[in-house]
Amino acid sequence: MILSISGVVLLGIIVFLFFRKDGLKGSHAVVCALFGFYLASTAIAPSIKAGGASLAGLLGGIKF
């Protein structure tokens, strides 16, 4: 649960930065958000979630 909330916050910040710096239009951000909601209800959603968790585990295991 914490990973999904932080992921949403991170992606929200990225969209905001694109909106402010790179000329992302508000309509594009809305389409991206709607695409995410629709994608979450498809059969591929568990695979995407597992891939995100795997990537988070990989990044969390990196020692500096």
N, C-alpha and C positions, 0 to 999 in steps of 0.2 A: 504494500500500500504506500509506504513512504517513497519507494522508487518511482511509482507512477505519478505521485503528486509532484515530486521534484522534477521528473521528466516533463510534465505539463508546464511547470513554471519555467524550466529551461527553454522549451520550445516556444513558449509565449514570449520570453525575452528575445529570442532570436527573431521571431516574427516582428516584434516591436522595433528591433534594430533595423531590420530590412525595411520596415515601413518608414522609419525616420531617415535612414542614411542612403538606402539604395533605390528609393523611389517605388517601393511596393505600394500598390494602390489598396485602399480599404476593401474594395470588391474582391481583390485577389486574396486578401487575408480571410475574408468570409468564405470564399470558395475552398481554401485550404482547410478551414475549420470544419466546414460541412463534409468535405471529403474524409477527414479524420473520423467524424462521427459515423458516417456510412461505412467506412472501412472497419470500424470496431464491431459492427454487427454482421460482418461476413464470416465465412468459414475459415478464412486465412488469419483472422485476428489472434487465435492462440499461437500460431507460428510466429507472428510478429512479436507478440508478448514474450515468447520464449527466446527469440533472438535478442530482444532488448535486455532481457534478464541475463543472458549469456554475455552480451557485450559489457553490461554493468559489472558482472563478476570478473571479466577479464580486466577491465580498467581498474577495478577495486583491488586486484591482486598485484598490480604493478608497484614495485618497491623503488623508491628514489634514494 
